Amino acid sequence: MTRYHEVYAAWKSDPEEFWAKAAQDITWYKLWDKVFDPYMGEYGRWFAGSECNTAYNCLDRHVEAGNGDRAAIIYDSPVTDTKQTITYDEMLHKVATFAQVLADRGITKGDRVIVYMPMVPEAAIAMLACARIGAIHSVVFGGFAAAELATRIDDCSPKAIVAASCGIEPGRIVEYKPLLDQAIELAEHKPETCVILQREQAIASMIDGRDVDWAAAVAGTEAEGRKAPCVPVAGTDPLYILYTSGTTGQPKGVVRDNAGHMVSLKWSMPNIYGIEPGEVFWAASDVGWVVGHSYIVYAPLLHGATSILYEGKPVGTPDPGAFWRVISEHKVVSLFTAPTAFRAIKKDDAEGAYIGKYDISHLRSLFLAGERADTDTIQWAEQKLKVPVIDHWWQTETGWPIASNPLGLGRMPVKYGSPTVPMPGYDMQVLDENAKPVAPGETGTLAIKLPLPPAALPTLWQAPERFRSSYLTELPGYYTTSDAGYMDEDGYVYVMQRTDDVINVAGHRLSTGQMEEIVAGHRDVAECAVIGVEDDLKGQLPVGYVVLNAGVNREDGEVEKELVQLVRTEIGPVAAFKNVLTVKRLPKTRSGKILRGTMRAIADARDWKMPATIDDPAILDEITDAMKARDMIKGS
């Protein structure tokens, strides 16, 4: 039995009472004047007039409650052969000490601090240290291109940057400090201080008067016994700025406030993810993404759970059993990752042989998000892991799930292809271009009736007009997700594709997402992407790119013909699906999102820019060469 319908109805009948009750799980310096003030900001603000501190709620209150010996962070790094468990008590000491290091450099409430770090505990420590003193952090992927980092420096004008000397990828060291120095040189704004975590794999050169050695600064502060206290901030003050992935030109800085963020994330841990305090939760993401913010650092610690911080890959560090080793060794009860990670594992170990080498009996659930979760991947995971596999859907802008199968409220029947139902806080509607609701089963724009729930972005950093034009203007009274989809008669949501992934083939509007679903269902296909390329006759034509499972002993052309026939059978000749290209790898961001837009630009022979978040730039050369070999670039 599920309590979902009862809980959702309770929220809908009285949203303010619902969130006020959820807010009782947070410790406040001052309670709110209004649970929701509709006259603040662009569409209203949650917990107006309140005062709180996020770091206090993540650390101090658990220690004060006698849980200081509980593990807060487990750092597992196969690329450095390092494992470290940090208790809540130890984490509090590290965060309060580093917060004092920042305070000694003049960082105060409201100042911005860029965090440019790999997946090491110091990344979470830096984030929480900023929160402790009321500074606003902006995490930028370690190894991010200098020009892209420079645009973020100019947009949020940080007083300090916290960085590591390097990051470690399988088989290579990525030096961060030269990129950081170049970015500061390019930027108009110059930070006053850079705190550098020196890693032994690449010691960075330091600039006198600006650069501070992390270890030396912390050691000196510890020797003096000085720790920064928590600074009360307004609940509506920003906790962080996170720039949306893949931005070019002027970046789009999503703002997250303190109060609403804590309330929603704390509520989500037991109710959506089914996690109890003290249990081990693993979001296999990166702190540079919203998942890393929400479910590596903040939500688990707000809830008093233990969070895994993993510096490695699903395969290759060292093999397709990497995830199962971590789950076994650390007794993980729930894993949250991108479907792409499972496609990579399935590609290298289709039979799941590595799973049997480890005891993963503690694992209760797998959550997938970030990319389309095709039915084949979900069913493979269900069969091999024998736990509920839950596809759920959310965005950088929302900060927590829009739609999910709420495990903690009681699992609902699974409908493959759907992330299940809207969560409390989200009044989901499917609208046509005139902002009118469409019938169940009809496709339209997925939109959320205002106001957005707590934790969702209240604005963009110093760009309220851009916030309105990007999200609120197209469908007045609604936040537009820029995703197309539909809802069925049971209220299940189906996310078909980004609205710009609908292609026009000879006047027919077709979904590349639907084609991908069909292609991914072929037994020999590990992963795929379907994009629309320009065509002089039909306007656009779909082209499929596929990676085959390891061990497939068939001619590429044979599989490609079968895929063309599959799409033709399922959708019909109208799809004009005639071109499939087998490739070794697909270009992806570090979080596993396939770079379809860049592939489209290459195929259309348009100018394109190296995506700042790309995992391995060499893949784009591979794809380009493969396209040229088959005359699949326009004009070639």
C-alpha positions in Angstrom: 0.0 0.0 0.0 1.2 3.5 -0.8 0.4 6.7 1.2 1.3 8.8 -1.8 -2.3 9.8 -2.8 -3.1 10.8 0.8 0.1 12.8 1.2 -0.2 14.5 -2.1 -3.8 15.5 -1.4 -2.8 16.9 2.0 -0.2 19.1 0.3 -2.6 20.2 -2.4 -5.4 21.1 0.1 -3.1 23.3 2.2 0.5 23.8 0.9 1.5 26.2 3.6 0.5 23.8 6.4 2.2 20.9 4.6 5.6 22.7 4.4 5.3 24.2 7.8 4.9 20.7 9.2 7.9 19.5 7.2 9.9 22.5 8.5 9.6 21.2 12.0 12.5 18.8 11.1 14.8 21.7 10.7 16.4 23.8 13.6 15.7 27.5 13.3 17.3 30.6 14.9 14.0 32.4 14.1 10.8 31.1 12.8 9.2 32.5 9.7 6.8 35.4 9.5 5.1 33.8 6.6 5.4 30.2 5.3 5.0 31.6 1.9 5.0 35.3 0.9 3.5 35.7 -2.5 4.8 39.3 -2.8 8.5 38.6 -2.5 10.7 37.9 -5.5 9.5 36.8 -8.9 6.7 34.4 -7.8 6.9 34.5 -4.0 9.4 33.2 -1.4 9.2 30.4 1.2 9.8 30.9 4.9 10.0 34.6 4.7 11.4 36.3 7.8 13.1 33.1 9.1 16.7 32.8 10.2 18.7 29.6 10.0 22.1 28.0 9.1 22.5 25.1 6.8 25.8 23.9 8.1 24.4 23.8 11.7 21.6 21.6 10.5 24.0 19.3 8.6 26.5 18.9 11.4 26.2 20.7 14.8 22.8 19.5 15.7 23.7 15.8 15.1 26.7 16.2 17.3 24.7 17.9 19.9 22.2 15.1 19.8 24.9 12.6 20.6 25.5 11.2 17.1 29.0 12.6 16.6 30.5 9.2 16.3 28.2 8.3 13.3 29.9 8.3 9.9 29.1 11.4 7.9 31.2 10.9 4.8 32.9 7.8 3.4 35.5 8.8 0.9 36.3 6.0 -1.6 38.9 6.7 -4.3 40.0 3.8 -6.4 42.1 6.2 -8.5 44.3 7.0 -5.5 43.7 3.7 -3.6 42.3 5.7 -0.7 39.4 5.1 1.7 38.5 7.4 4.6 35.6 7.5 7.0 34.8 10.9 8.5 32.4 11.1 11.5 30.0 13.9 12.1 32.2 15.1 15.0 35.3 15.0 12.8 33.4 16.7 9.9 32.2 19.5 12.2 35.8 20.1 13.4 37.1 20.2 9.8 34.3 22.5 8.5 34.5 24.9 11.5 38.3 25.1 11.2 38.2 25.7 7.4 35.4 28.2 7.9 37.8 30.1 10.2 40.5 30.0 7.5 38.1 31.7 5.1 36.9 34.2 7.7 40.6 35.1 8.3 40.8 36.0 4.6 38.0 38.4 5.0 35.1 36.2 3.8 31.9 37.2 5.4 28.1 36.7 5.0 27.0 37.3 1.4 30.5 37.0 -0.2 30.9 34.5 -3.0 33.4 31.7 -3.0 34.1 29.5 -6.1 34.9 25.9 -5.3 36.9 24.3 -8.1 37.5 20.8 -6.8 37.6 17.1 -7.7 35.7 14.4 -5.7 37.6 14.7 -2.4 36.2 15.3 1.1 37.7 18.9 1.0 35.1 19.8 -1.6 32.2 19.1 0.8 34.2 20.7 3.6 34.6 23.9 1.6 30.9 24.0 0.7 29.8 23.5 4.3 32.4 26.0 5.5 30.9 28.7 3.2 27.4 27.8 4.5 28.7 28.1 8.1 29.8 31.7 7.8 27.0 32.7 5.4 29.1 32.9 2.3 27.6 31.8 -1.0 29.5 29.0 -2.7 29.5 28.3 -6.4 30.9 24.9 -7.3 32.6 24.7 -10.7 33.8 21.4 -12.0 37.4 20.8 -11.3 39.2 20.8 -14.7 36.6 23.1 -16.2 38.0 25.0 -19.2 39.7 28.3 -18.3 37.4 30.4 -20.5 34.3 28.9 -19.0 35.6 29.3 -15.5 36.4 32.9 -16.3 32.8 33.7 -17.2 31.7 32.3 -13.9 34.3 34.3 -12.0 33.0 37.5 -13.7 29.3 36.6 -13.1 29.5 35.9 -9.4 32.6 38.0 -8.6 34.0 35.7 -5.8 36.2 37.1 -3.1 38.0 33.7 -2.9 38.5 30.6 -4.9 39.1 27.2 -3.3 40.8 24.8 -5.6 42.8 21.6 -5.8 46.1 21.3 -7.6 44.8 18.5 -9.8 42.1 15.9 -10.5 42.7 12.3 -11.3 41.1 10.5 -14.2 41.8 6.9 -15.2 45.2 6.9 -16.8 45.8 10.7 -16.5 46.3 13.6 -14.2 44.4 16.8 -14.9 46.3 19.8 -13.5 43.8 22.4 -12.2 46.1 25.2 -11.1 47.2 26.3 -14.6 43.6 26.4 -15.7 42.7 28.4 -12.7 45.6 30.9 -13.2 44.6 31.3 -16.9 40.9 31.8 -16.0 41.8 34.6 -13.5 44.0 36.2 -16.1 41.1 36.1 -18.6 38.5 37.4 -16.1 37.8 41.0 -15.4 37.1 40.3 -11.8 40.1 39.3 -9.7 39.6 37.2 -6.5 41.6 38.3 -3.5 42.5 34.8 -2.4 43.0 31.3 -3.8 43.2 28.5 -1.3 44.9 25.5 -2.9 44.7 21.9 -1.8 48.0 20.4 -2.9 47.6 16.8 -4.0 50.7 14.7 -4.2 50.0 13.6 -7.8 50.7 17.2 -9.1 52.1 19.9 -6.8 51.0 23.3 -8.0 53.2 26.5 -8.1 51.8 29.2 -5.9 51.5 33.0 -6.5 52.8 35.1 -3.6 50.2 37.3 -2.0 47.3 35.5 -3.5 47.6 31.8 -3.1 47.2 30.1 0.3 48.2 26.4 1.0 45.1 24.6 2.4 47.1 22.2 4.7 49.3 25.0 6.1 46.4 27.3 6.7 44.3 24.6 8.4 47.3 23.4 10.5 48.0 27.0 11.8 44.4 27.6 12.6 44.1 24.2 14.4 47.2 25.0 16.4 45.5 28.2 17.7 42.3 26.3 18.4 40.2 28.7 16.5 36.9 27.6 14.9 34.3 29.8 13.1 30.8 29.8 14.7 27.6 29.4 12.7 26.3 32.7 11.3 22.5 33.1 11.2 21.3 34.0 7.7 17.9 34.9 6.4 16.0 31.8 5.2 15.6 33.5 1.8 19.4 34.3 1.6 21.3 32.3 -1.1 23.1 29.2 0.0 24.7 28.7 -3.4 24.9 29.6 -7.1 25.1 26.7 -9.5 25.6 27.4 -13.2 23.6 25.2 -15.5 25.7 22.6 -17.4 26.7 23.3 -21.0 26.0 27.0 -21.0 27.8 29.2 -23.5 28.3 32.9 -23.4 26.7 34.5 -20.3 26.2 31.6 -17.9 22.9 31.0 -16.1 23.4 31.0 -12.3 20.7 29.0 -10.5 20.2 30.4 -7.0 19.3 28.1 -4.1 18.1 29.6 -0.9 18.8 28.3 2.6 15.4 27.6 4.2 13.4 26.0 1.5 16.3 23.9 0.3 16.8 22.3 3.8 13.1 21.7 4.2 12.5 19.9 0.9 15.7 17.9 0.9 15.2 16.7 4.5 11.6 15.7 3.6 12.8 13.8 0.5 15.2 11.5 2.2 12.7 9.4 4.2 9.6 10.0 1.9 11.1 9.6 -1.6 14.3 7.6 -1.0 13.2 5.6 2.0 16.4 6.3 4.0 16.7 6.3 7.8 19.3 8.3 9.8 22.5 6.4 10.1 22.0 4.4 6.9 24.5 4.6 4.0 23.3 6.5 0.9 25.3 6.8 -2.3 24.7 9.3 -5.0 27.3 8.4 -7.6 27.6 11.8 -9.1 30.0 14.8 -8.8 29.8 17.8 -6.6 29.8 19.9 -9.7 26.3 18.8 -10.6 23.1 19.5 -8.7 22.8 15.8 -7.7 26.2 16.2 -6.0 25.0 19.3 -4.1 21.6 17.9 -3.1 22.3 14.2 -2.5 26.0 13.8 -1.8 26.5 16.8 0.5 23.3 18.3 1.8 20.3 15.9 2.0 22.2 13.0 3.6 23.8 15.2 6.2 20.6 17.1 6.9 19.0 13.7 7.6 21.8 12.3 9.7 22.7 9.6 7.2 26.1 8.5 5.8 27.0 9.7 2.3 29.5 8.1 0.0 31.9 10.4 -1.8 33.4 8.3 -4.7 36.3 9.4 -6.8 36.1 6.9 -9.6 34.1 5.6 -12.6 31.4 2.8 -12.9 33.8 0.9 -15.2 37.6 1.1 -15.6 38.4 1.8 -11.9 39.3 -1.0 -12.2 36.5 -3.0 -13.8 32.7 -3.3 -14.2 32.5 -4.5 -10.6 33.5 -1.0 -9.2 30.0 -0.1 -8.0 29.3 -3.5 -6.5 32.6 -3.3 -4.5 31.7 0.0 -3.0 28.1 -1.2 -2.1 29.5 -4.3 -0.5 32.3 -2.7 1.5 30.3 0.2 2.8 26.9 -1.5 3.2 25.1 0.9 0.9 21.3 0.6 1.1 20.4 2.9 -1.8 22.3 3.9 -5.0 21.4 6.9 -7.1 23.2 7.3 -10.4 22.6 8.1 -14.1 21.3 5.5 -16.5 24.4 6.0 -18.5 26.5 4.4 -15.7 24.4 1.3 -15.9 24.6 1.2 -19.7 28.4 1.3 -19.4 28.4 -1.5 -16.8 26.0 -3.6 -19.0 28.1 -3.0 -22.1 31.2 -4.5 -20.4 29.4 -7.1 -18.3 26.1 -8.0 -20.0 25.7 -11.1 -17.9 26.3 -9.3 -14.6 29.1 -11.7 -13.7 30.8 -9.2 -11.5 27.7 -8.7 -9.3 28.1 -12.2 -8.0 31.6 -11.5 -6.7 30.3 -9.2 -4.0 27.8 -9.2 -1.2 25.3 -6.5 -2.1 22.6 -7.8 0.2 22.3 -4.5 2.0 21.2 -2.8 -1.2 17.4 -2.0 -1.1 16.9 0.3 -4.1 18.4 1.9 -7.2 17.4 5.4 -8.3 18.1 6.6 -11.8 18.0 10.2 -13.1 19.8 12.7 -15.4 19.2 10.9 -18.7 16.4 8.9 -20.3 16.1 5.6 -18.5 15.2 3.2 -21.3 13.2 0.2 -20.4 15.9 -2.3 -21.4 18.4 -0.8 -18.9 15.8 -0.7 -16.1 14.8 -4.3 -16.6 18.4 -5.4 -16.8 19.1 -3.7 -13.4 15.9 -5.2 -11.9 16.9 -8.7 -13.0 20.5 -8.5 -11.9 20.2 -6.6 -8.7 16.8 -7.9 -7.6 15.8 -4.6 -6.0 13.3 -1.8 -7.0 14.7 0.3 -9.8 13.2 3.8 -9.7 13.4 6.2 -12.6 12.8 9.8 -11.3 12.9 13.2 -13.0 14.2 16.5 -11.8 16.3 19.5 -12.9 19.2 21.7 -11.8 16.5 24.4 -11.4 14.3 22.4 -9.0 17.1 20.9 -6.8 15.1 17.8 -5.9 12.7 15.4 -7.7 9.7 16.7 -9.7 8.4 13.2 -10.2 9.3 9.9 -8.6 8.0 6.6 -7.3 8.1 7.5 -3.6 9.7 4.5 -2.0 9.3 5.9 1.5 5.6 6.5 1.1 5.1 3.0 -0.3 6.1 2.0 -3.8 3.6 2.4 -6.6 3.1 0.2 -9.6 5.9 0.7 -12.1 5.1 1.8 -15.6 8.2 1.6 -17.8 9.0 4.8 -19.5 7.5 6.9 -16.7 9.2 8.5 -13.6 5.8 7.8 -12.0 4.0 10.7 -10.3 4.5 14.4 -9.3 5.8 14.9 -5.8 4.1 17.2 -3.3 4.9 20.7 -4.1 4.6 20.2 -7.9 1.3 20.9 -9.5 2.2 19.3 -12.8 0.2 20.3 -15.9 0.6 19.4 -19.6 -0.2 22.4 -21.7 -0.5 23.4 -25.3 1.1 26.6 -26.8 -1.9 28.6 -25.5 -1.3 27.4 -21.9 -4.4 25.3 -22.1 -4.4 21.8 -20.5 -4.4 18.9 -23.0 -6.3 15.6 -22.5 -4.6 12.6 -20.7 -2.3 10.9 -23.2 -1.8 13.9 -25.4 1.7 15.4 -25.6 2.4 19.0 -24.6 4.8 21.1 -22.6 5.3 19.8 -19.1 4.7 22.8 -16.8 4.5 23.4 -13.1 1.8 25.7 -11.8 3.3 28.5 -9.7 4.5 28.8 -7.0 7.3 26.4 -7.3 7.9 24.3 -4.1 10.6 25.1 -1.5 14.2 24.4 -2.8 13.3 25.3 -6.4 15.2 28.3 -7.7 13.6 31.6 -6.7 15.6 33.5 -9.4 18.9 33.6 -11.4 21.9 35.3 -9.9 21.6 39.0 -10.6 19.4 38.3 -13.6 15.7 38.5 -12.6 14.6 39.5 -16.1 16.4 36.5 -17.6 14.8 34.3 -15.0 11.3 35.5 -16.0 12.0 35.2 -19.8 13.6 31.8 -19.5 11.1 30.1 -17.2 7.9 32.1 -16.5 6.9 34.1 -19.6 6.2 31.4 -22.2 3.2 30.0 -20.2 2.0 32.7 -17.8 1.3 31.4 -14.3 3.5 28.4 -14.9 7.2 27.4 -14.7 8.0 25.7 -18.0 10.4 22.7 -17.7 11.3 22.9 -21.4 10.4 19.2 -21.5 7.7 17.7 -23.7 5.6 14.8 -22.5 2.2 13.7 -21.3 0.3 12.4 -18.3 -1.9 9.3 -18.4 -5.2 8.8 -16.8 -3.6 7.6 -13.6 -1.6 10.8 -13.3 1.7 9.2 -14.3 4.2 11.5 -16.0 6.0 10.6 -19.2 8.9 12.8 -20.1 9.4 12.4 -23.9 12.3 14.8 -24.7 13.4 18.4 -24.4 11.0 20.5 -26.4 13.9 21.3 -28.8 14.4 17.6 -29.5 11.3 17.3 -31.5 12.3 17.2 -35.1 10.4 18.2 -38.2 10.6 15.6 -41.0 8.7 16.8 -44.1 6.1 18.5 -41.9 5.8 15.6 -39.4 6.8 16.4 -35.8 8.6 13.4 -34.5 10.3 12.5 -31.2 13.9 11.5 -31.3 13.4 10.2 -27.7 10.8 7.8 -28.9 13.2 6.5 -31.6 16.0 6.2 -29.0 13.7 4.0 -26.9 13.1 1.7 -29.8 16.8 1.5 -30.7 17.9 0.9 -27.1 15.6 -2.1 -26.9 17.7 -4.1 -29.4 19.6 -6.9 -27.7 23.0 -5.9 -29.1 22.8 -2.1 -28.3 24.5 -0.9 -25.2 23.6 2.8 -25.6 22.4 5.1 -28.3 21.6 8.6 -29.4 19.2 9.8 -32.1 19.6 13.3 -33.4 17.9 15.4 -36.1 20.3 16.6 -38.8 19.5 19.1 -41.5 18.2 17.8 -44.9 17.6 20.0 -48.0 14.6 17.9 -49.0 12.8 17.1 -45.8 14.1 19.8 -43.4 15.4 17.3 -40.9 16.2 13.6 -40.8 16.9 11.4 -37.8 20.3 9.7 -37.5 21.1 7.1 -34.9 24.4 6.6 -33.2 24.9 3.3 -31.4 27.4 1.6 -29.2 27.2 -2.2 -29.2 27.5 -4.5 -26.2 31.0 -6.0 -25.6 31.3 -9.4 -27.1 28.8 -8.8 -30.0 30.3 -10.8 -32.9 28.3 -9.5 -35.8 28.9 -7.1 -38.6 28.0 -3.5 -37.7 26.0 -3.1 -40.9 23.9 -6.1 -40.0 22.8 -4.6 -36.7 22.3 -1.2 -38.3 19.9 -2.6 -40.8 17.9 -4.3 -38.1 17.7 -1.0 -36.2 16.4 0.8 -39.2 13.7 -1.9 -39.7 12.8 -1.7 -36.0 12.0 2.0 -36.1 10.3 1.6 -39.4 8.1 -1.1 -37.9 7.3 0.8 -34.7 6.8 4.3 -36.0 6.4 3.8 -39.7 8.0 5.1 -42.9 7.1 8.6 -41.8 10.1 8.6 -39.4 12.4 8.5 -42.4 14.9 6.6 -40.2 17.5 5.3 -42.6 20.9 6.2 -41.2 22.6 4.4 -38.3 26.3 4.7 -37.4 28.0 2.3 -35.0 30.7 4.1 -32.9 33.0 3.0 -30.1 31.8 5.7 -27.6 29.3 8.5 -27.4 30.5 12.0 -26.2 29.1 12.8 -22.7 29.3 15.2 -19.9 30.9 14.1 -16.7 27.4 13.3 -15.3 26.8 11.0 -18.3 24.5 13.2 -20.4 25.0 12.6 -24.1 26.1 15.7 -26.0 23.5 15.5 -28.7 23.7 19.2 -29.5 27.4 19.0 -30.3 26.9 15.9 -32.4 24.1 17.7 -34.3 26.4 20.7 -34.9 29.2 18.4 -36.3 26.7 16.6 -38.6 25.3 19.9 -39.9 28.8 21.3 -40.5 28.1 24.2 -38.2 30.6 25.9 -35.9 30.7 24.4 -32.5 32.4 25.0 -29.2 34.1 22.3 -27.0 31.5 21.7 -24.2 33.0 22.7 -20.9 31.7 19.7 -19.1 32.8 17.0 -21.6 34.2 13.9 -20.0 36.7 13.1 -22.8 37.3 15.5 -25.7 38.9 12.8 -27.8 35.5 11.2 -28.4 34.4 14.1 -30.6 37.3 13.4 -32.9 36.3 9.8 -33.1 32.7 10.7 -33.9 33.8 13.2 -36.5 36.1 10.7 -38.2 33.3 8.0 -38.2 30.9 10.5 -39.7 33.4 11.5 -42.4 34.1 7.9 -43.3 30.4 7.4 -44.0 29.8 10.9 -45.7 27.4 11.8 -42.8 28.6 15.4 -42.5 26.6 17.9 -44.5 28.5 19.0 -47.6 31.2 16.4 -47.2 
